[in-house]
Amino acid sequence: MITDRLSGAFFFLTGLALYFYVIPNYVDRINYGALHPDTVPNAVSVLLAICGAGLIVKPTGQHAPDGALALRAGCFMAVLVGAIWVMSKLGFLYTASPLALVLMVMIGEKRPLWIGIGVVAVPFLIWLAVDIGLDRPLP
């Protein structure tokens, strides 16, 4: 129960920090288009804070996961941090597909159709939505 409250407090504070500090200071402001660049991040940060507050108020009462699951989550986090670093050097177009492949292999996906969709179609749709739809270049 204390683990739930601690993780709830972490996500509540993270959502608040994103909403009040990170997004206003690090997301570009534009005055055109129907969807502003901060709309989705603000919605996600508010949802994150609400879910964290809900976990503080009403913990699930389940036990903390074992060490193997925590280690696996740490590996996912390390891959994501490394991918963000590589993406800052090489750009989205060269990083998204290999990252998707690595993550899909890490979760044990073996179906070729789903791997193809995750590695080819999803990065393409993200590029299409952001670069073409929102007219915002991906790094």
Order of alpha helices (4+ residues) and beta strands (2+ residues): alpha-alpha-alpha-alpha-alpha-alpha-alpha
